[in-house]
Amino acid sequence: MSEGYATGRLRHALERALVADDPAVRRRAAVRVDAWRNVLDGMASGRLAVGSRTPVADTPVWVTLEVVTGGFATGRYLAEAPLRDDELARLPADAPGETDRERLNLWYLGDEGLAELGQALRTGCYRVDVPEESAMLVVAWLLEHGHFAAALDLVAELRPLMHRLRFTPTVSAAPSGAVVRRNAVGEIRAQLRQAKVRPQIAAMRETLEVWNPLYDRLVALWCDTVDGDLPYLIDGTVSGGWPCRIWPDDWAERRRLWMDDFKSAAELNRARHPRSNFARLQALLEDCPDGSSALTGRDVGWIRRALANTINAHGAPGSEARATLRAMQGEVVAQPTYATLAHVLSTRLDVFPREGGLPELGPVAGPVDCTEAPAAAGAEMPAHLMAKAARALEAPIGELVERGVIGSGEVLAEVLPQVTSQLLAARFADQALASAYAQTYAAFRRRRSLLLLNLEHQVRFEELPWIAAVALYRDQSEQATRAANQTLRETTTVALGAFPQTILPNPLVREFGALAAQAGHRLPFVEEVAADIFMGTFTAKWREAAAIAGRVLSGTLYARYYDLPAAWPAAEHRSLLHWRKVTADDFAEACGRRAAEARTSENPPYVAENGTVLEQSQILTTHNLAVLIDALDLTDWLREAAPDLADRAFGWAIQRQTQTPSYQGVKNTAYAWRQGIFFLSYCDPTEVLTRVEERARVLSPRFKPAVRGLLDVAAGERFDSRGHTSNGGRRLLGWSAGPHWCLPSLT
């Protein structure tokens, strides 16, 4: 399965690298081609072990790896890179070591290098992009504070990779801030400067600016040779006079000037289509230097037909209709392009620190000044460009959600480490160490997750040797604990309030786990597991989460709809597997039994069968909702917010069913349906269910059993063992081990 997936991704990247129109897309695809080739080569040679926490041979677990889609490691170390110019400038000619990187790392362990690291710690003028880049900062801090043995132990652990990895930070002009933003100014600026005028837009502007004026002059030249009325069309038949009958005295000179202008334009711009009226009239004009003697009767007929076509469509040369059309087209051409405005905005961003953010949008908004782009003077900066700039805006998470900068749980997970890192760092009394810790945490959270098997867990922050080395110097202050708890509460309400229709994504769950630990909570957070790597069992935390959900939701609509167990037996039903993980076999067995309802085929694909079991695990645990509401004492908040959250979740699910039917669409609908039922369990469901019934009237009859089933259970009925009610309702599940009743091509 792994080889097939990787081969498919390589094939897709190759296609994009070969056929994409955009050169930037081709370049990015070429990078992916190299990455997937490395994956496949590593798998074939045995150098890469897919599914392991240490997939690269002879590599410690803490090394940051390049990871591509699907969690596959390529074998490349992200902290391994050639020395930059500023690093080469520091490198002494006589430094010991086998590689430049090793020589520089060893130089930093000398007096001069340690002094530079100490200065960076004190000023905060550095940046950590990959976790390894703070390792030497920690060494310097330990030595400066007299922890010599710890420093030597850390150096000994780093020493085997000093010839390859960068263990020092990037020097910056100003301290890194501790505010929340989605992107740094430098990232947005670089994206804006890559803006190009799309080929279709460039062609349109070329036509309006260059070819249309030439075409009007060309038509006028031929019209001046017409004897009588200008040609025109009546029901497809050409009427009016004939061209090439009269030749004004200045016609030959005007023709020569036009031909010169045409040749100049053709050298700088794309040629006209050979079958267009323009091309035909231009080609025939070349054959008429001073008369029509070289033209055939058929040629003259073509000229007459071409003139009739353009006069009927746009008016005669000099007419009001043609002048009005060209004036409107001129207004279009006068509008600045997206690329022009993007470059203006990028220039406005130059005054802000590259690694920082925007304190407000005002300084980069406003009309274009004539000094910025004369051709675009007075143009307002469009909303879509300001939305791009807003990605660098420093603001509270709630404001970024309202602005649409944070548009999903995944994006929320990207920015939350900026808050979490500061809360975790607050446990250190030493501000220099706290800053290094915070930057390292933020860099660590940018690592991509590996594909793991056998219940393995992702690398933990505390497993970094330089983080473990300073663990003794943390303080568990009450203030830091309260701050973490409050942040977890606020972020939970933001996530549920902004995205009620989606389950919490794994990166956000991991960040919630870090905040919960800082707040002193021991919470059984569970992750979404990929169906293609599911090993058939669950660790004990799934069972703990299910027990909390059963207790919290007892007697509610959710418990009735999904037939939650009244209680879970005592914990001795756990067993120990050979993967050295404490598992909950009774929980796995319960998920398997409950999944039988979704089995509609004798021999379903194993991925679909796994999916039905995993969906039951999410149902039984509410995928962290009950755990969060219970532990954070958010019941009162949810009772007030529940009608709106449920209404939006159901509304999203119904809207999704108006789109093209697909298995993924049914799964997403069922997840949103489940979220809505959870929220509905905390309020009076009457009004929300009335709106659900009204909205669902526009849907296909295929979805009506899902609505009927919800209404029936809300009225007190229960599903039978097949997930049916007596009124024809059905329990909506996303996964199906075989044909799904909600899809059109299946019965």
JOLINDA-V537289 format. One line per field, one symbol per residue. ss: DSSP state (A for helix, B for strand, O for the rest). phi: phi as a letter, one per 30 degrees, with the letter a starting at -180 (. if undefined). burial: I if it has 9 or more other ideal C-beta (glycine too) atoms within 8 Angstrom, else O. A space follows every 50 residues. Layout:
BEGIN
ss=???
phi=???
burial=???
END
This chain:
BEGIN
ss=OAAAAAAAAAAAAAAAAAAOOOAAAAAAAAAAAAAAAAAAAAAAAOOBOO BOOOOBOOOOOOOOBBBBOOOBBBBBBOOOOOOOAAAAAAOOOOOOOOOA AAAAAAAOOOAAAAAAAAAAAAAOOBBOOOAAAAAAAAAAAAAAOOOAAA AAAAAAAAAOOOOOOOOOOBBOOOOOOOOOOOOOAAAAAAAAAOOOOOAA AAAAAAAAAAAAAAAAAAAAAAAOOOBOOOOBBBOOBBBOOBOOOOOOOO AAAAAAAAAAAAAAAAAAOOOOOOOOAAAAAAAAAAOOOOOOOOOOAAAA AAAAAAAAAAAAAAOOOOOAAAAAAAAAAAAAAAOOOAAAAAAAAAAAAA AOOOOOOBOOOAAAOOOOOOOOOAAAOOOOOOAAAAAAAAOOBOOOAAAA AAOOOOOOAAAAAAAAAAAAAAAAAOOOOOAAAAAAAAAAAAAAOOOOOO OBOOOOOOOOAAAOAAAAOOAAAOOOOAAAAAAAAAAAAAAAAAAAAAOO OOOOOAAAAAAAAAAAAAOOOOOOOOOOOOOOOOOOOOBAAAAAAAAAAA AAOOOOAAAAAAOOOOOOOOAAAOBBOOOOOBBOAAAAAAAAAAAAAABO OOOOOAAAAAAAAAAAAAAAAAAAAAAAAAAOOOAAAAAAAAAAAAAAAA AAAAAAOOOOOOAAAAAAAAAAAAAAAAAAOOOOOAAAAAAAAAAAAAOO AAAAAAAAAAAAAAOOOOOOOOOBOOOOOBOOOOOOBOOOOOOOOOO
phi=.ddddddddddddddddccdddedddddddddeddddddddddddidccd jcdbdcehbdddddcdbcejiddcjdcddcadddeddddddddcddkdbe ddddedddddeddddddddddddidabccbeedcddddedddddcicddd ddddddddedcddbcdcbdcdbdbdddcccadbdeddddddddddbdded dddddddddcddddddddddedddcdcjdddacbhicdbjdcdicbbedc dddddddddddddddddcbdddddcdeedddddddddbdblcddccdddd ddddddddeddddbjdeidddddddddddddddddddedddddddddddd dceeccbcdacedccjddddddaedceidddddddddddddcdcaeeedd dddidccadddeddceeddeeddddddcdddddddddddddddddddddd dbchidcdecedddeddddcddcdccddddddddddddddddddddddbd dcdddeeddddddddddddicccddccdcdddcdcjbbdddddddddddd ddceiceddddchdddacddddddbccddicdccdddddddddddeecdc bdbdedddddddddddddddchhidddddddchcddddeddeeddddddd ddddddddcedaddddddddddeddddddddcaddedddddedddddddd edceeddddddddddjdbdddciccdcjdbddcddbdkecdccddcc
burial=OIOOIIIOIIOOIIOIIOOIOOOOIIOOIIOIIOIIIIIIIIIOOOOIOI IIIOIIOOIOOIIIIIIIOOIIIIIIIOIIOOIOOOIIOIIOOOIOIOOI IIIIIIIIIOOOIIOIIIOIIOOIIIIIOIIIIIIIIIIIIIIIOOOOOI IOIIIOOIOOIIOIIIIIIOOIOOOIOOOIIIOIIOIIIOIIIOIOIOOO IIIOIIIIOIIIIIIIIIIIIIIIIIOOOIIIIOOOOIOIIIIIOOOOOO IIOIIOOIIOIIOOIOOOIOOIOOOOOIIIIIOIIOIIOOOOOOIOOOII OIIIIIIIIIIOOOIOOOOOOIIOIIOOIIOOIOOIIIIIIIIIIIOIIO OIOOIIIIOOIOOIOOOIOOOIIOOIIOIOIOOOIIIIIIIIIIIOIOOI IOIOIIOIIIIIIIIIIIIIIIIIIIIIOIOIIIIIIIIIIIIIIOIOII IIIOIIOOOOOOIIIIIIIIOOOOOOOOOIIIIIIOIIIIIIIIIIOIII IIIIIOIIIIIIIIIIIIIOIOIIIIOIOOIOIIOOIIIIIIIIIIIIII IIIIOIIIIIIIIIIOOIOOOOIIOOIOOOOOIIIIIIOIIIOIIOIIII OOOIOOOIIIIIIIIIIIIIIIIIIIIIIIIIOIIOOIIOIIIOIIIIII IIIIOIIOOOIOOOIIIIIIIIIIIIIIIIIIIOIOOIIOIIIOIIOOIO OIIIIIIIIIIIIIOOIOIOOOIIIOOOIIIIIIIIIIIIIIIOOOO
END
